[in-house]
Amino acid sequence: MKKNEKKKILWFSWKDIKNPAAGGAEKIADVLLSKMAEEGFEVVLLTSRFKGSGSRERINGYTVIRQGNRFFVYWKAWRYFRKHLRDWQGLIVEEVNTFPFFTQFYSNCPRFLFFHQLCREVWFYELPPPLGWLGYRLEPWYLWALNKNKVITVSDSTKKDLVKLGFSENKIKTIPESVDLKPLKNLEDAEKYENPTLLSLGYMRPMKRVLDKIEIFERAKREIPGLKLVIAGGGKADYKRRVIKRVNDSKWREDIHYLGSIDKKKKVEILQKSHIILETSVKEGWGLTVTEAAGQGTPAVVYDVDGLRESVVDGKTGLVVENNSPGKAAEAAIELLNNKKRYEKMRKNAWQESHKFNFEKSYNNFKNIIENNE
């Protein structure tokens, strides 16, 4: 996009910020879209419908057009584009979350693909065996068909994955991850729970492995009797039921507090008061909750997977555990909670590191890339 051209952005994504399943990727998209709208861009988001949603609405200064459901949005988006937007003269940003929209096959507009992460192993957790295996096998092939496009992503892990699939390293630009929670002004302002507390925060799906977090808590509690676990966030119905059943079946269920979906105020409270945030995902683009927790003075214990190993500076802002097992994660949590001096140093480091990640920096990098059409 040249600077003297009319600023128009058409963004494709299967979820918008109001979708019940919205997560970190949708938060970032919402901020980028709203900031572009503030600066005079004509911004349109083409996405899917969800129960109770309208087909068209304005959110934070940009237009949201919803077509089809989670699975049919790709076809419906193509139909809508061909009928109503085929004369679009502007930039297209195609957010690839599991499956692409393949806009290159029906639009000649300049475009960027926007990746947070690839699916890879996630397929096996989110779909039953035949479909999971099929998705895992097909992903490299359909992404190979897109590898001539310019790309924006948020981590070196995703960049490396894309290069392995034939994307040109020179065409991949990385913008810093960002969070909408401002770090504490003073670390001393964070008051911790009286009992040492582990935190599980975020939308619950199989690939997040929340059941692992419960096992980590149970193993650590054998060594730290006063330990508590807080679980917060909505989730996929079937997996959420499994988590709640696991909590109710736990020997220490009285020390596990399931809060369900929470508002921003409660989120900030538990991020500040908890002692350690646990992240056990199969794969992440970054690990947004880790950075959010760091800004509130809470270090992390995470599995050694893409994204999480970047959001944590191992041994400095948190601990990245070997073998991605509940046993190893429990050992890390126990060691950290039992070493007050190291814990205090780590939470200070995490808080200081979190100041590097903000929406202004992320947006300015993003804007520079699209305006210069790098």
C-alpha positions as CSV (number, residue, x, y, z in Angstrom):
1,M,0.0,0.0,0.0
2,K,1.5,3.3,-1.1
3,K,1.2,6.2,1.3
4,N,-0.6,8.3,-1.3
5,E,-3.2,5.6,-2.0
6,K,-6.6,5.6,-0.4
7,K,-6.3,3.7,2.8
8,K,-8.6,0.7,2.6
9,I,-8.2,-2.6,4.5
10,L,-10.3,-5.7,4.0
11,W,-9.5,-8.2,6.8
12,F,-10.5,-11.9,6.6
13,S,-10.8,-13.9,9.8
14,W,-13.0,-16.7,11.0
15,K,-13.7,-15.0,14.4
16,D,-14.2,-11.4,15.6
17,I,-13.8,-10.0,19.0
18,K,-17.4,-10.6,20.0
19,N,-17.3,-14.3,19.1
20,P,-17.7,-16.4,22.3
21,A,-14.6,-18.4,21.2
22,A,-12.5,-15.2,20.7
23,G,-9.0,-15.4,22.2
24,G,-5.7,-13.6,22.1
25,A,-5.6,-13.4,18.2
26,E,-9.0,-11.7,18.1
27,K,-7.9,-9.2,20.7
28,I,-4.8,-8.2,18.7
29,A,-6.9,-8.0,15.5
30,D,-9.4,-5.8,17.2
31,V,-6.8,-3.4,18.3
32,L,-5.1,-3.3,14.9
33,L,-8.4,-2.8,13.1
34,S,-9.6,-0.1,15.5
35,K,-6.4,1.8,15.4
36,M,-6.4,1.8,11.6
37,A,-10.0,3.1,11.7
38,E,-8.9,5.9,14.1
39,E,-6.3,6.9,11.6
40,G,-8.7,7.2,8.7
41,F,-8.5,3.8,7.1
42,E,-11.7,2.4,5.7
43,V,-11.7,-1.0,7.5
44,V,-13.9,-4.0,6.9
45,L,-13.7,-7.3,8.7
46,L,-15.2,-10.3,6.9
47,T,-15.9,-13.1,9.3
48,S,-18.3,-15.8,10.5
49,R,-21.6,-15.6,12.4
50,F,-22.2,-17.0,15.8
51,K,-25.4,-17.6,17.9
52,G,-27.1,-14.3,18.5
53,S,-24.9,-12.3,16.1
54,G,-26.0,-9.9,13.5
55,S,-24.8,-10.1,9.9
56,R,-23.4,-6.5,10.0
57,E,-22.3,-4.2,12.8
58,R,-19.8,-1.5,13.6
59,I,-17.2,-2.3,16.3
60,N,-14.7,0.3,17.5
61,G,-14.9,2.2,14.3
62,Y,-14.7,-0.6,11.7
63,T,-17.3,-2.6,9.9
64,V,-17.9,-6.2,10.6
65,I,-19.7,-8.4,8.0
66,R,-20.6,-11.9,9.1
67,Q,-21.2,-14.7,6.7
68,G,-21.7,-18.4,7.4
69,N,-20.6,-20.4,10.4
70,R,-17.3,-21.7,11.6
71,F,-17.0,-24.1,8.8
72,F,-18.8,-22.4,5.9
73,V,-17.4,-18.9,6.4
74,Y,-14.6,-19.6,3.9
75,W,-17.1,-20.4,1.1
76,K,-19.6,-17.7,2.2
77,A,-16.8,-15.1,2.3
78,W,-15.8,-15.9,-1.2
79,R,-19.4,-15.5,-2.4
80,Y,-19.9,-12.3,-0.5
81,F,-16.6,-10.9,-1.9
82,R,-17.6,-11.8,-5.5
83,K,-21.0,-10.3,-5.2
84,H,-20.3,-7.1,-3.1
85,L,-16.5,-6.4,-3.0
86,R,-15.1,-7.6,-6.3
87,D,-14.1,-4.0,-7.1
88,W,-12.3,-3.5,-3.8
89,Q,-9.3,-1.3,-4.3
90,G,-7.2,-1.6,-1.3
91,L,-5.2,-4.0,0.8
92,I,-6.3,-7.5,1.9
93,V,-5.1,-9.0,5.2
94,E,-6.0,-12.7,5.4
95,E,-5.7,-14.1,8.9
96,V,-4.9,-17.8,8.7
97,N,-6.2,-19.5,11.8
98,T,-6.4,-23.3,11.0
99,F,-7.5,-22.8,7.5
100,P,-6.9,-20.1,4.9
101,F,-9.5,-18.1,2.8
102,F,-7.4,-18.5,-0.4
103,T,-8.1,-14.9,-1.4
104,Q,-5.2,-15.0,-3.9
105,F,-7.4,-17.1,-6.1
106,Y,-10.3,-14.6,-6.4
107,S,-8.7,-11.2,-5.8
108,N,-5.8,-9.4,-7.4
109,C,-5.5,-6.9,-4.6
110,P,-2.1,-6.7,-2.7
111,R,-2.3,-8.8,0.4
112,F,-0.6,-10.1,3.5
113,L,-1.2,-13.4,5.2
114,F,-1.3,-13.0,9.0
115,F,-0.3,-16.0,11.1
116,H,-0.2,-16.4,14.8
117,Q,0.7,-20.0,14.6
118,L,0.3,-23.1,12.5
119,C,-1.8,-26.0,13.7
120,R,0.5,-29.0,13.2
121,E,0.1,-31.2,16.4
122,V,-3.0,-29.2,17.4
123,W,-5.0,-31.1,14.9
124,F,-4.7,-34.3,16.9
125,Y,-6.2,-32.6,20.0
126,E,-9.0,-30.7,18.5
127,L,-10.5,-33.2,16.1
128,P,-11.2,-37.0,16.3
129,P,-8.5,-39.3,14.9
130,P,-9.4,-39.6,11.2
131,L,-10.0,-35.8,10.8
132,G,-7.1,-34.9,13.0
133,W,-4.7,-37.0,10.9
134,L,-6.2,-35.6,7.7
135,G,-5.8,-32.0,8.8
136,Y,-2.2,-32.7,9.9
137,R,-1.4,-34.2,6.5
138,L,-3.2,-31.6,4.4
139,E,-1.9,-28.4,6.2
140,P,1.6,-28.4,4.6
141,W,0.0,-28.8,1.2
142,Y,-2.6,-26.1,1.3
143,L,-0.1,-23.7,2.9
144,W,2.5,-24.6,0.2
145,A,-0.1,-23.1,-2.3
146,L,0.1,-19.8,-0.5
147,N,3.9,-19.6,0.0
148,K,4.4,-16.8,-2.6
149,N,2.5,-14.3,-0.4
150,K,4.0,-11.8,2.0
151,V,3.4,-12.7,5.6
152,I,3.1,-11.0,9.0
153,T,3.5,-13.1,12.2
154,V,4.1,-12.6,15.9
155,S,6.9,-15.0,16.7
156,D,10.1,-16.6,15.4
157,S,8.6,-20.0,16.1
158,T,5.9,-19.5,13.5
159,K,8.3,-17.9,11.1
160,K,10.5,-21.0,11.3
161,D,7.5,-23.2,10.7
162,L,6.6,-21.2,7.6
163,V,10.1,-21.3,6.2
164,K,10.0,-25.1,6.5
165,L,6.9,-25.1,4.3
166,G,8.6,-23.1,1.5
167,F,7.8,-19.5,2.5
168,S,10.5,-17.1,1.7
169,E,12.2,-15.8,4.9
170,N,12.6,-12.4,3.3
171,K,8.9,-12.1,2.8
172,I,8.0,-12.8,6.5
173,K,7.8,-9.8,8.8
174,T,7.5,-10.3,12.6
175,I,5.7,-7.8,14.8
176,P,6.0,-7.8,18.5
177,E,3.2,-9.5,20.5
178,S,1.1,-7.1,22.6
179,V,-1.3,-7.0,25.5
180,D,-4.1,-4.7,26.4
181,L,-3.4,-4.9,30.2
182,K,-1.0,-2.2,31.3
183,P,1.8,-3.4,33.6
184,L,1.6,-2.4,37.3
185,K,3.1,0.9,37.9
186,N,4.8,-0.5,41.0
187,L,5.4,-4.2,41.6
188,E,4.7,-3.6,45.3
189,D,1.1,-2.8,44.4
190,A,0.4,-6.5,43.7
191,E,-1.0,-8.3,46.8
192,K,-0.7,-12.0,46.6
193,Y,-3.2,-14.6,48.0
194,E,-2.4,-15.7,51.5
195,N,-1.9,-19.3,50.3
196,P,0.5,-20.1,47.4
197,T,-1.8,-20.3,44.3
198,L,-1.4,-21.6,40.8
199,L,-3.5,-20.1,38.0
200,S,-5.0,-21.5,34.8
201,L,-6.5,-18.7,32.7
202,G,-8.1,-18.7,29.2
203,Y,-10.5,-20.4,27.0
204,M,-10.5,-24.1,27.6
205,R,-10.0,-26.5,24.7
206,P,-8.2,-29.8,24.4
207,M,-5.0,-28.2,22.9
208,K,-4.7,-26.1,26.1
209,R,-4.3,-29.2,28.2
210,V,-6.1,-27.8,31.3
211,L,-6.3,-31.4,32.6
212,D,-2.5,-31.3,32.8
213,K,-2.7,-28.2,35.0
214,I,-4.9,-30.0,37.5
215,E,-2.4,-32.8,37.7
216,I,0.4,-30.3,38.1
217,F,-1.4,-28.8,41.1
218,E,-2.1,-32.2,42.6
219,R,1.5,-33.3,42.4
220,A,2.8,-30.0,43.8
221,K,0.2,-30.0,46.6
222,R,1.8,-33.2,48.0
223,E,4.9,-31.1,48.8
224,I,3.1,-27.8,49.5
225,P,0.0,-28.6,51.6
226,G,-1.4,-25.1,51.5
227,L,-1.4,-24.8,47.7
228,K,-4.5,-23.7,45.8
229,L,-5.5,-23.7,42.2
230,V,-7.7,-21.1,40.4
231,I,-9.2,-22.0,37.0
232,A,-10.8,-19.2,35.0
233,G,-12.3,-19.0,31.5
234,G,-15.0,-20.3,29.4
235,G,-14.5,-23.3,27.0
236,K,-15.8,-25.8,24.5
237,A,-18.7,-27.5,26.1
238,D,-17.5,-31.1,26.0
239,Y,-14.0,-30.3,27.2
240,K,-15.3,-27.9,29.8
241,R,-17.4,-30.7,31.2
242,R,-14.3,-32.9,31.4
243,V,-12.4,-30.3,33.3
244,I,-15.2,-29.7,35.8
245,K,-15.6,-33.5,36.3
246,R,-11.8,-33.8,36.9
247,V,-12.0,-31.0,39.5
248,N,-14.9,-32.7,41.3
249,D,-13.1,-36.0,41.3
250,S,-9.9,-34.5,42.7
251,K,-8.8,-35.5,46.2
252,W,-8.2,-31.8,46.8
253,R,-11.3,-30.4,45.1
254,E,-11.9,-28.0,48.0
255,D,-8.7,-26.2,47.1
256,I,-9.5,-25.9,43.4
257,H,-11.6,-22.8,42.6
258,Y,-13.3,-22.8,39.2
259,L,-14.5,-19.3,38.3
260,G,-15.9,-19.9,34.8
261,S,-15.9,-16.8,32.5
262,I,-14.7,-13.7,34.2
263,D,-14.7,-9.9,33.4
264,K,-11.5,-7.8,32.9
265,K,-11.6,-6.6,36.5
266,K,-11.6,-10.1,37.9
267,K,-9.0,-11.1,35.4
268,V,-6.6,-8.4,36.6
269,E,-7.3,-9.4,40.2
270,I,-6.4,-13.1,39.8
271,L,-3.4,-12.3,37.6
272,Q,-2.0,-10.1,40.4
273,K,-2.9,-12.3,43.4
274,S,-1.8,-15.7,42.0
275,H,1.8,-16.8,42.5
276,I,2.4,-18.7,39.3
277,I,0.5,-18.9,36.0
278,L,0.6,-22.4,34.3
279,E,0.6,-22.8,30.5
280,T,0.6,-26.3,29.1
281,S,-0.6,-25.8,25.5
282,V,0.4,-28.1,22.7
283,K,1.5,-25.0,20.7
284,E,1.0,-21.2,20.8
285,G,1.7,-18.3,18.5
286,W,3.2,-16.6,21.5
287,G,1.5,-17.0,24.9
288,L,-0.5,-13.9,25.6
289,T,-1.6,-14.8,29.2
290,V,2.1,-15.3,30.1
291,T,2.9,-11.7,29.2
292,E,-0.3,-10.5,30.8
293,A,0.6,-12.2,34.0
294,A,4.2,-10.9,33.9
295,G,2.9,-7.4,33.8
296,Q,0.9,-8.0,37.0
297,G,3.9,-9.4,38.8
298,T,3.3,-13.1,38.3
299,P,5.9,-15.4,36.7
300,A,5.1,-18.5,34.6
301,V,5.8,-22.2,34.5
302,V,5.3,-23.4,30.9
303,Y,5.8,-26.4,28.6
304,D,8.6,-26.2,26.1
305,V,6.6,-25.6,23.0
306,D,6.5,-23.1,20.2
307,G,5.4,-19.7,21.4
308,L,5.6,-20.4,25.1
309,R,9.4,-20.8,25.0
310,E,9.5,-17.3,23.5
311,S,7.1,-15.6,25.9
312,V,9.2,-16.9,28.8
313,V,12.9,-16.2,29.3
314,D,13.8,-19.4,30.9
315,G,15.3,-19.0,34.4
316,K,14.7,-15.3,34.3
317,T,11.0,-14.5,33.8
318,G,9.7,-18.0,34.5
319,L,10.6,-21.6,34.0
320,V,10.3,-23.7,30.8
321,V,10.0,-27.4,31.8
322,E,11.6,-30.4,30.1
323,N,9.6,-33.2,28.6
324,N,6.3,-31.3,28.8
325,S,5.1,-33.4,31.6
326,P,2.9,-32.6,34.7
327,G,5.6,-34.1,36.9
328,K,8.4,-31.8,35.6
329,A,6.1,-28.8,35.7
330,A,5.1,-29.6,39.3
331,E,8.8,-29.9,40.3
332,A,9.4,-26.5,38.7
333,A,6.5,-24.9,40.6
334,I,7.6,-26.5,43.9
335,E,11.2,-25.3,43.4
336,L,10.1,-21.8,42.6
337,L,7.5,-21.5,45.5
338,N,10.0,-22.9,48.0
339,N,12.8,-20.5,47.0
340,K,11.4,-17.1,48.1
341,K,14.6,-15.1,47.0
342,R,14.5,-16.6,43.5
343,Y,10.8,-16.2,43.2
344,E,10.9,-12.5,44.0
345,K,13.7,-11.9,41.6
346,M,11.9,-13.8,38.9
347,R,8.6,-11.9,39.3
348,K,10.5,-8.6,39.2
349,N,12.3,-9.7,36.0
350,A,8.9,-10.8,34.4
351,W,7.3,-7.5,35.3
352,Q,10.2,-5.5,33.8
353,E,10.2,-7.7,30.6
354,S,6.5,-7.1,30.1
355,H,7.0,-3.4,29.5
356,K,8.4,-4.3,26.1
357,F,5.0,-5.5,24.8
358,N,2.3,-3.0,24.1
359,F,-0.2,-2.3,21.4
360,E,1.4,1.0,20.3
361,K,4.6,-0.8,19.4
362,S,2.8,-3.7,17.7
363,Y,0.6,-1.4,15.7
364,N,3.3,0.9,14.6
365,N,5.3,-2.0,13.3
366,F,2.2,-3.4,11.6
367,K,1.4,-0.1,10.0
368,N,4.9,0.5,8.8
369,I,4.9,-2.9,7.1
370,I,1.6,-2.5,5.3
371,E,2.1,1.1,4.3
372,N,5.5,0.3,2.8
373,N,4.2,-3.0,1.3
374,E,7.4,-4.6,2.5
